Amino acid sequence: MFLPTSCPVCGARGPAPCAGCAADLRRAPPLPAPPGVDSCGALLAYDGAGRELVARLKYRNARSAVPFLARGMASVAPPGVDVVTWAPTTPARRRARGFDQAQVLARAVARRLGVPCRPMLRRAAGPAQTGRGAEARYAGPIFHARRRADGWRVLLVDDVVTTGATVAAAARALREAGAAEVHVAAAARTPPSRRNVHSVLSATRRQLWK
């Protein structure tokens, strides 16, 4: 009746993550919210054990740690949100993987918060953000709202925030659909290097002046 769980990081039977791997996880670094986002909270730093934990969910559908991630993501979300949604992947990547990791996380976070989880965004086809620089990331992706969000406080869930380009584009679409506030809760955030911070700030300034 009960399926045994295993740690996605080391494979040990038992809690996900196990006590040893959990001790190696680092909290996400505090960074400014991307353009159009009221607040941006993340649970883990996307390196080491934290990177492995989230990447195994994203690329291998290893869901044993979803309850752990959702509990932590709910703790960084502001109180009083009306709805939870997610920054969807493209239809092609969803078909290839068989699931959307951000949707899996969003549903779990919504259950923790006791609020509805709704598909509010559609993502246009385009290249993956992984491996792209800040300038290229801020040139895309493109999201379109699937429904109105008039006056809502929306919690937008994503797996990893790197430059913030994806959640900024998603937040822009939600605000165009009437959202009063857009907050972000992510499983992980990439620790910034000095060079990356400069690139992100330059790309962000260009977006703000558009």
PyRosetta script that sets phi, psi and omega in degrees:
from pyrosetta import init, pose_from_sequence

init()
pose = pose_from_sequence("MFLPTSCPVCGARGPAPCAGCAADLRRAPPLPAPPGVDSCGALLAYDGAGRELVARLKYRNARSAVPFLARGMASVAPPGVDVVTWAPTTPARRRARGFDQAQVLARAVARRLGVPCRPMLRRAAGPAQTGRGAEARYAGPIFHARRRADGWRVLLVDDVVTTGATVAAAARALREAGAAEVHVAAAARTPPSRRNVHSVLSATRRQLWK")
pose.set_psi(1, -32.9)
pose.set_omega(1, -177.7)
pose.set_phi(2, -114.5)
pose.set_psi(2, 122.4)
pose.set_omega(2, 179.3)
pose.set_phi(3, -82.0)
pose.set_psi(3, 132.4)
pose.set_omega(3, 178.8)
pose.set_phi(4, -68.0)
pose.set_psi(4, 144.5)
pose.set_omega(4, 177.2)
pose.set_phi(5, -102.3)
pose.set_psi(5, 161.7)
pose.set_omega(5, 175.8)
pose.set_phi(6, -139.9)
pose.set_psi(6, 156.4)
pose.set_omega(6, -179.7)
pose.set_phi(7, -71.5)
pose.set_psi(7, 124.7)
pose.set_omega(7, 179.4)
pose.set_phi(8, -65.4)
pose.set_psi(8, -21.7)
pose.set_omega(8, -175.7)
pose.set_phi(9, -81.7)
pose.set_psi(9, -50.6)
pose.set_omega(9, -175.0)
pose.set_phi(10, -111.8)
pose.set_psi(10, -13.1)
pose.set_omega(10, 179.0)
pose.set_phi(11, 87.0)
pose.set_psi(11, 0.3)
pose.set_omega(11, -178.6)
pose.set_phi(12, -67.4)
pose.set_psi(12, 140.5)
pose.set_omega(12, 176.5)
pose.set_phi(13, -67.6)
pose.set_psi(13, 142.4)
pose.set_omega(13, 178.0)
pose.set_phi(14, 125.3)
pose.set_psi(14, -148.1)
pose.set_omega(14, -175.9)
pose.set_phi(15, -60.7)
pose.set_psi(15, 154.6)
pose.set_omega(15, 178.8)
pose.set_phi(16, -125.9)
pose.set_psi(16, 107.2)
pose.set_omega(16, -0.2)
pose.set_phi(17, -78.1)
pose.set_psi(17, 162.2)
pose.set_omega(17, 176.0)
pose.set_phi(18, -71.2)
pose.set_psi(18, 168.1)
pose.set_omega(18, -176.2)
pose.set_phi(19, -60.6)
pose.set_psi(19, -38.7)
pose.set_omega(19, -178.7)
pose.set_phi(20, -67.0)
pose.set_psi(20, -44.5)
pose.set_omega(20, 179.7)
pose.set_phi(21, -71.2)
pose.set_psi(21, -35.5)
pose.set_omega(21, 177.3)
pose.set_phi(22, -60.4)
pose.set_psi(22, -35.0)
pose.set_omega(22, 179.4)
pose.set_phi(23, -67.9)
pose.set_psi(23, -21.7)
pose.set_omega(23, 180.0)
pose.set_phi(24, -89.4)
pose.set_psi(24, -7.4)
pose.set_omega(24, 179.7)
pose.set_phi(25, -74.1)
pose.set_psi(25, 141.2)
pose.set_omega(25, 176.8)
pose.set_phi(26, -113.9)
pose.set_psi(26, 145.0)
pose.set_omega(26, 177.0)
pose.set_phi(27, -66.7)
pose.set_psi(27, 150.6)
pose.set_omega(27, 178.6)
pose.set_phi(28, -65.2)
pose.set_psi(28, 144.8)
pose.set_omega(28, 178.0)
pose.set_phi(29, -72.1)
pose.set_psi(29, 143.3)
pose.set_omega(29, 175.7)
pose.set_phi(30, -74.2)
pose.set_psi(30, 124.6)
pose.set_omega(30, 179.6)
pose.set_phi(31, -135.6)
pose.set_psi(31, 157.6)
pose.set_omega(31, 179.6)
pose.set_phi(32, -61.2)
pose.set_psi(32, 151.8)
pose.set_omega(32, 176.1)
pose.set_phi(33, -68.8)
pose.set_psi(33, 142.0)
pose.set_omega(33, 176.9)
pose.set_phi(34, -64.5)
pose.set_psi(34, 164.7)
pose.set_omega(34, -179.8)
pose.set_phi(35, -56.2)
pose.set_psi(35, 134.7)
pose.set_omega(35, 177.4)
pose.set_phi(36, 82.6)
pose.set_psi(36, -0.1)
pose.set_omega(36, -178.9)
pose.set_phi(37, -108.1)
pose.set_psi(37, 128.6)
pose.set_omega(37, -178.2)
pose.set_phi(38, -73.4)
pose.set_psi(38, -37.4)
pose.set_omega(38, 175.1)
pose.set_phi(39, -153.9)
pose.set_psi(39, 151.2)
pose.set_omega(39, -177.7)
pose.set_phi(40, -136.7)
pose.set_psi(40, 106.5)
pose.set_omega(40, 179.1)
pose.set_phi(41, -110.8)
pose.set_psi(41, 142.2)
pose.set_omega(41, 177.4)
pose.set_phi(42, -135.8)
pose.set_psi(42, 150.8)
pose.set_omega(42, -176.5)
pose.set_phi(43, -84.5)
pose.set_psi(43, -53.0)
pose.set_omega(43, -169.8)
pose.set_phi(44, -118.8)
pose.set_psi(44, 154.8)
pose.set_omega(44, 167.3)
pose.set_phi(45, -77.7)
pose.set_psi(45, 132.3)
pose.set_omega(45, -176.2)
pose.set_phi(46, -84.2)
pose.set_psi(46, 70.8)
pose.set_omega(46, 172.3)
pose.set_phi(47, -156.7)
pose.set_psi(47, 163.4)
pose.set_omega(47, 178.4)
pose.set_phi(48, 56.3)
pose.set_psi(48, -132.1)
pose.set_omega(48, -178.2)
pose.set_phi(49, -63.9)
pose.set_psi(49, -33.9)
pose.set_omega(49, 179.2)
pose.set_phi(50, -65.3)
pose.set_psi(50, -40.3)
pose.set_omega(50, 177.5)
pose.set_phi(51, -64.0)
pose.set_psi(51, -44.5)
pose.set_omega(51, -179.4)
pose.set_phi(52, -63.4)
pose.set_psi(52, -40.9)
pose.set_omega(52, -178.5)
pose.set_phi(53, -61.6)
pose.set_psi(53, -47.9)
pose.set_omega(53, -177.1)
pose.set_phi(54, -75.7)
pose.set_psi(54, -39.0)
pose.set_omega(54, -179.1)
pose.set_phi(55, -64.4)
pose.set_psi(55, -35.1)
pose.set_omega(55, 179.5)
pose.set_phi(56, -70.2)
pose.set_psi(56, -30.4)
pose.set_omega(56, 171.7)
pose.set_phi(57, -69.0)
pose.set_psi(57, -45.9)
pose.set_omega(57, -173.6)
pose.set_phi(58, -67.5)
pose.set_psi(58, -43.5)
pose.set_omega(58, -171.2)
pose.set_phi(59, -105.5)
pose.set_psi(59, -17.3)
pose.set_omega(59, -177.1)
pose.set_phi(60, -124.0)
pose.set_psi(60, 5.2)
pose.set_omega(60, 178.1)
pose.set_phi(61, 58.3)
pose.set_psi(61, 35.4)
pose.set_omega(61, 178.1)
pose.set_phi(62, -84.8)
pose.set_psi(62, 96.7)
pose.set_omega(62, -170.2)
pose.set_phi(63, -95.0)
pose.set_psi(63, 3.1)
pose.set_omega(63, -174.4)
pose.set_phi(64, -61.9)
pose.set_psi(64, -27.1)
pose.set_omega(64, -178.7)
pose.set_phi(65, -92.0)
pose.set_psi(65, 2.1)
pose.set_omega(65, -178.5)
pose.set_phi(66, -57.8)
pose.set_psi(66, -45.1)
pose.set_omega(66, 177.2)
pose.set_phi(67, -57.9)
pose.set_psi(67, -41.0)
pose.set_omega(67, 177.7)
pose.set_phi(68, -62.7)
pose.set_psi(68, -47.1)
pose.set_omega(68, -179.1)
pose.set_phi(69, -65.2)
pose.set_psi(69, -43.1)
pose.set_omega(69, -178.0)
pose.set_phi(70, -64.2)
pose.set_psi(70, -38.9)
pose.set_omega(70, 178.4)
pose.set_phi(71, -61.4)
pose.set_psi(71, -45.1)
pose.set_omega(71, 179.6)
pose.set_phi(72, -69.8)
pose.set_psi(72, -38.4)
pose.set_omega(72, 179.2)
pose.set_phi(73, -66.1)
pose.set_psi(73, -38.4)
pose.set_omega(73, 176.9)
pose.set_phi(74, -62.7)
pose.set_psi(74, -31.3)
pose.set_omega(74, -178.6)
pose.set_phi(75, -72.3)
pose.set_psi(75, -21.8)
pose.set_omega(75, 179.4)
pose.set_phi(76, -97.0)
pose.set_psi(76, -1.3)
pose.set_omega(76, 178.9)
pose.set_phi(77, -82.9)
pose.set_psi(77, 146.0)
pose.set_omega(77, 177.8)
pose.set_phi(78, -72.3)
pose.set_psi(78, 154.9)
pose.set_omega(78, 178.1)
pose.set_phi(79, -73.9)
pose.set_psi(79, 155.7)
pose.set_omega(79, 170.4)
pose.set_phi(80, 82.4)
pose.set_psi(80, 19.9)
pose.set_omega(80, 175.7)
pose.set_phi(81, -73.8)
pose.set_psi(81, 150.9)
pose.set_omega(81, -177.3)
pose.set_phi(82, -90.1)
pose.set_psi(82, -30.6)
pose.set_omega(82, -174.3)
pose.set_phi(83, -155.0)
pose.set_psi(83, 150.7)
pose.set_omega(83, 174.1)
pose.set_phi(84, -110.9)
pose.set_psi(84, 135.6)
pose.set_omega(84, 173.0)
pose.set_phi(85, -137.8)
pose.set_psi(85, -173.8)
pose.set_omega(85, -177.3)
pose.set_phi(86, -141.9)
pose.set_psi(86, 161.4)
pose.set_omega(86, 174.6)
pose.set_phi(87, -88.6)
pose.set_psi(87, 100.3)
pose.set_omega(87, -171.4)
pose.set_phi(88, -71.7)
pose.set_psi(88, 153.2)
pose.set_omega(88, 170.1)
pose.set_phi(89, -78.7)
pose.set_psi(89, 174.9)
pose.set_omega(89, 179.2)
pose.set_phi(90, -73.1)
pose.set_psi(90, 155.9)
pose.set_omega(90, 176.9)
pose.set_phi(91, -55.9)
pose.set_psi(91, -37.1)
pose.set_omega(91, -178.7)
pose.set_phi(92, -64.7)
pose.set_psi(92, -44.1)
pose.set_omega(92, -179.6)
pose.set_phi(93, -71.2)
pose.set_psi(93, -33.3)
pose.set_omega(93, 175.6)
pose.set_phi(94, -63.6)
pose.set_psi(94, -42.5)
pose.set_omega(94, 178.8)
pose.set_phi(95, -64.2)
pose.set_psi(95, -40.7)
pose.set_omega(95, -178.6)
pose.set_phi(96, -65.4)
pose.set_psi(96, -40.7)
pose.set_omega(96, -178.1)
pose.set_phi(97, -85.8)
pose.set_psi(97, -26.6)
pose.set_omega(97, -177.2)
pose.set_phi(98, 87.6)
pose.set_psi(98, 2.3)
pose.set_omega(98, 180.0)
pose.set_phi(99, -166.6)
pose.set_psi(99, 170.1)
pose.set_omega(99, 175.2)
pose.set_phi(100, -120.9)
pose.set_psi(100, 112.7)
pose.set_omega(100, -174.4)
pose.set_phi(101, -62.2)
pose.set_psi(101, -33.3)
pose.set_omega(101, 178.9)
pose.set_phi(102, -68.2)
pose.set_psi(102, -35.3)
pose.set_omega(102, 176.9)
pose.set_phi(103, -66.7)
pose.set_psi(103, -41.8)
pose.set_omega(103, 177.5)
pose.set_phi(104, -57.9)
pose.set_psi(104, -46.3)
pose.set_omega(104, 179.8)
pose.set_phi(105, -66.6)
pose.set_psi(105, -41.8)
pose.set_omega(105, -178.0)
pose.set_phi(106, -61.2)
pose.set_psi(106, -43.8)
pose.set_omega(106, 179.4)
pose.set_phi(107, -62.7)
pose.set_psi(107, -40.5)
pose.set_omega(107, 179.7)
pose.set_phi(108, -68.5)
pose.set_psi(108, -40.0)
pose.set_omega(108, 178.0)
pose.set_phi(109, -65.0)
pose.set_psi(109, -42.9)
pose.set_omega(109, 179.6)
pose.set_phi(110, -60.0)
pose.set_psi(110, -40.8)
pose.set_omega(110, 177.3)
pose.set_phi(111, -62.0)
pose.set_psi(111, -40.3)
pose.set_omega(111, 178.8)
pose.set_phi(112, -64.0)
pose.set_psi(112, -38.5)
pose.set_omega(112, -177.0)
pose.set_phi(113, -84.8)
pose.set_psi(113, -17.3)
pose.set_omega(113, -178.4)
pose.set_phi(114, 72.3)
pose.set_psi(114, 34.0)
pose.set_omega(114, 178.3)
pose.set_phi(115, -126.0)
pose.set_psi(115, 161.3)
pose.set_omega(115, -179.2)
pose.set_phi(116, -66.9)
pose.set_psi(116, 150.4)
pose.set_omega(116, 171.8)
pose.set_phi(117, -113.4)
pose.set_psi(117, 121.7)
pose.set_omega(117, -174.5)
pose.set_phi(118, -128.7)
pose.set_psi(118, 140.0)
pose.set_omega(118, 172.0)
pose.set_phi(119, -76.7)
pose.set_psi(119, 106.4)
pose.set_omega(119, -173.5)
pose.set_phi(120, -111.7)
pose.set_psi(120, -6.2)
pose.set_omega(120, -174.9)
pose.set_phi(121, -132.4)
pose.set_psi(121, 149.6)
pose.set_omega(121, 171.8)
pose.set_phi(122, -124.5)
pose.set_psi(122, 134.5)
pose.set_omega(122, -177.0)
pose.set_phi(123, -103.5)
pose.set_psi(123, 130.3)
pose.set_omega(123, 177.7)
pose.set_phi(124, -72.3)
pose.set_psi(124, 154.1)
pose.set_omega(124, 178.1)
pose.set_phi(125, -61.6)
pose.set_psi(125, 144.8)
pose.set_omega(125, 179.8)
pose.set_phi(126, 175.5)
pose.set_psi(126, 173.0)
pose.set_omega(126, -178.2)
pose.set_phi(127, -70.1)
pose.set_psi(127, 155.6)
pose.set_omega(127, 176.1)
pose.set_phi(128, -65.5)
pose.set_psi(128, 150.3)
pose.set_omega(128, 178.1)
pose.set_phi(129, -78.4)
pose.set_psi(129, -24.0)
pose.set_omega(129, -177.6)
pose.set_phi(130, -57.7)
pose.set_psi(130, 128.3)
pose.set_omega(130, 176.9)
pose.set_phi(131, 86.4)
pose.set_psi(131, -4.1)
pose.set_omega(131, -179.9)
pose.set_phi(132, -90.5)
pose.set_psi(132, 152.0)
pose.set_omega(132, 176.3)
pose.set_phi(133, -76.5)
pose.set_psi(133, 173.0)
pose.set_omega(133, -176.2)
pose.set_phi(134, -60.8)
pose.set_psi(134, -42.0)
pose.set_omega(134, -178.9)
pose.set_phi(135, -61.7)
pose.set_psi(135, -46.0)
pose.set_omega(135, -179.7)
pose.set_phi(136, -67.3)
pose.set_psi(136, -36.6)
pose.set_omega(136, 179.6)
pose.set_phi(137, -63.9)
pose.set_psi(137, -41.1)
pose.set_omega(137, -177.6)
pose.set_phi(138, -75.8)
pose.set_psi(138, -10.2)
pose.set_omega(138, 173.1)
pose.set_phi(139, -78.7)
pose.set_psi(139, -11.8)
pose.set_omega(139, 179.2)
pose.set_phi(140, -160.0)
pose.set_psi(140, 173.6)
pose.set_omega(140, 5.3)
pose.set_phi(141, -87.7)
pose.set_psi(141, -179.1)
pose.set_omega(141, 178.8)
pose.set_phi(142, -118.1)
pose.set_psi(142, 128.8)
pose.set_omega(142, 177.7)
pose.set_phi(143, -117.7)
pose.set_psi(143, 150.3)
pose.set_omega(143, 173.5)
pose.set_phi(144, -127.6)
pose.set_psi(144, 140.5)
pose.set_omega(144, 178.8)
pose.set_phi(145, -72.2)
pose.set_psi(145, 139.7)
pose.set_omega(145, 177.8)
pose.set_phi(146, -95.6)
pose.set_psi(146, -13.6)
pose.set_omega(146, -178.7)
pose.set_phi(147, -159.2)
pose.set_psi(147, 165.0)
pose.set_omega(147, 177.6)
pose.set_phi(148, -74.2)
pose.set_psi(148, 153.1)
pose.set_omega(148, 178.6)
pose.set_phi(149, -135.5)
pose.set_psi(149, 38.2)
pose.set_omega(149, -171.5)
pose.set_phi(150, -57.0)
pose.set_psi(150, 115.0)
pose.set_omega(150, 175.9)
pose.set_phi(151, 76.4)
pose.set_psi(151, 3.4)
pose.set_omega(151, -176.5)
pose.set_phi(152, -79.7)
pose.set_psi(152, 149.6)
pose.set_omega(152, 167.4)
pose.set_phi(153, -97.4)
pose.set_psi(153, 110.9)
pose.set_omega(153, -171.1)
pose.set_phi(154, -104.3)
pose.set_psi(154, 134.3)
pose.set_omega(154, 170.0)
pose.set_phi(155, -101.6)
pose.set_psi(155, 116.0)
pose.set_omega(155, -178.1)
pose.set_phi(156, -98.6)
pose.set_psi(156, 122.6)
pose.set_omega(156, -177.0)
pose.set_phi(157, -104.1)
pose.set_psi(157, 138.4)
pose.set_omega(157, 172.4)
pose.set_phi(158, -143.3)
pose.set_psi(158, 162.8)
pose.set_omega(158, -178.6)
pose.set_phi(159, -79.7)
pose.set_psi(159, -50.2)
pose.set_omega(159, -177.4)
pose.set_phi(160, -134.7)
pose.set_psi(160, 133.3)
pose.set_omega(160, 171.6)
pose.set_phi(161, -105.5)
pose.set_psi(161, 122.0)
pose.set_omega(161, 178.2)
pose.set_phi(162, -108.5)
pose.set_psi(162, -79.4)
pose.set_omega(162, 175.1)
pose.set_phi(163, -87.8)
pose.set_psi(163, -19.2)
pose.set_omega(163, -174.5)
pose.set_phi(164, 91.6)
pose.set_psi(164, 2.8)
pose.set_omega(164, -176.6)
pose.set_phi(165, -63.7)
pose.set_psi(165, -41.5)
pose.set_omega(165, -177.5)
pose.set_phi(166, -64.7)
pose.set_psi(166, -49.3)
pose.set_omega(166, -177.6)
pose.set_phi(167, -70.4)
pose.set_psi(167, -29.1)
pose.set_omega(167, 176.2)
pose.set_phi(168, -65.9)
pose.set_psi(168, -42.8)
pose.set_omega(168, 178.7)
pose.set_phi(169, -66.5)
pose.set_psi(169, -40.4)
pose.set_omega(169, 178.5)
pose.set_phi(170, -65.7)
pose.set_psi(170, -41.3)
pose.set_omega(170, 179.0)
pose.set_phi(171, -63.5)
pose.set_psi(171, -37.5)
pose.set_omega(171, 178.9)
pose.set_phi(172, -61.7)
pose.set_psi(172, -42.9)
pose.set_omega(172, 179.0)
pose.set_phi(173, -66.0)
pose.set_psi(173, -38.1)
pose.set_omega(173, 179.3)
pose.set_phi(174, -67.4)
pose.set_psi(174, -39.2)
pose.set_omega(174, 178.6)
pose.set_phi(175, -68.3)
pose.set_psi(175, -36.7)
pose.set_omega(175, 176.2)
pose.set_phi(176, -64.7)
pose.set_psi(176, -24.1)
pose.set_omega(176, 177.2)
pose.set_phi(177, -88.6)
pose.set_psi(177, 3.0)
pose.set_omega(177, 173.4)
pose.set_phi(178, 106.8)
pose.set_psi(178, 2.4)
pose.set_omega(178, -179.3)
pose.set_phi(179, -60.8)
pose.set_psi(179, 134.2)
pose.set_omega(179, 178.8)
pose.set_phi(180, -79.5)
pose.set_psi(180, -36.5)
pose.set_omega(180, 179.6)
pose.set_phi(181, -142.0)
pose.set_psi(181, 146.7)
pose.set_omega(181, 174.9)
pose.set_phi(182, -131.0)
pose.set_psi(182, 117.9)
pose.set_omega(182, 177.7)
pose.set_phi(183, -115.0)
pose.set_psi(183, 150.1)
pose.set_omega(183, -176.9)
pose.set_phi(184, -117.4)
pose.set_psi(184, 135.9)
pose.set_omega(184, 169.8)
pose.set_phi(185, -126.4)
pose.set_psi(185, 121.4)
pose.set_omega(185, -177.6)
pose.set_phi(186, -120.6)
pose.set_psi(186, 152.3)
pose.set_omega(186, 176.1)
pose.set_phi(187, -69.3)
pose.set_psi(187, -35.5)
pose.set_omega(187, -176.8)
pose.set_phi(188, -150.4)
pose.set_psi(188, 158.1)
pose.set_omega(188, 176.0)
pose.set_phi(189, -134.3)
pose.set_psi(189, 134.9)
pose.set_omega(189, -177.1)
pose.set_phi(190, -71.0)
pose.set_psi(190, 125.3)
pose.set_omega(190, 176.1)
pose.set_phi(191, -61.5)
pose.set_psi(191, 134.3)
pose.set_omega(191, -175.0)
pose.set_phi(192, -83.6)
pose.set_psi(192, 141.9)
pose.set_omega(192, 165.4)
pose.set_phi(193, -93.1)
pose.set_psi(193, 164.0)
pose.set_omega(193, -179.6)
pose.set_phi(194, -60.5)
pose.set_psi(194, -39.6)
pose.set_omega(194, 179.8)
pose.set_phi(195, -66.4)
pose.set_psi(195, -42.8)
pose.set_omega(195, -179.6)
pose.set_phi(196, -64.5)
pose.set_psi(196, -40.3)
pose.set_omega(196, 179.2)
pose.set_phi(197, -60.1)
pose.set_psi(197, -43.7)
pose.set_omega(197, 179.2)
pose.set_phi(198, -61.9)
pose.set_psi(198, -42.8)
pose.set_omega(198, -179.8)
pose.set_phi(199, -64.5)
pose.set_psi(199, -42.8)
pose.set_omega(199, -179.9)
pose.set_phi(200, -64.1)
pose.set_psi(200, -44.0)
pose.set_omega(200, -179.8)
pose.set_phi(201, -63.4)
pose.set_psi(201, -40.3)
pose.set_omega(201, 178.7)
pose.set_phi(202, -64.0)
pose.set_psi(202, -45.2)
pose.set_omega(202, 179.9)
pose.set_phi(203, -65.7)
pose.set_psi(203, -38.4)
pose.set_omega(203, 179.6)
pose.set_phi(204, -64.4)
pose.set_psi(204, -43.1)
pose.set_omega(204, 178.9)
pose.set_phi(205, -60.0)
pose.set_psi(205, -40.7)
pose.set_omega(205, 179.7)
pose.set_phi(206, -64.9)
pose.set_psi(206, -37.5)
pose.set_omega(206, 177.8)
pose.set_phi(207, -65.9)
pose.set_psi(207, -40.7)
pose.set_omega(207, -178.5)
pose.set_phi(208, -65.8)
pose.set_psi(208, -30.5)
pose.set_omega(208, -178.2)
pose.set_phi(209, -87.5)
pose.set_psi(209, -3.1)
pose.set_omega(209, 179.5)
pose.set_phi(210, -73.3)
pose.dump_pdb("model.pdb")
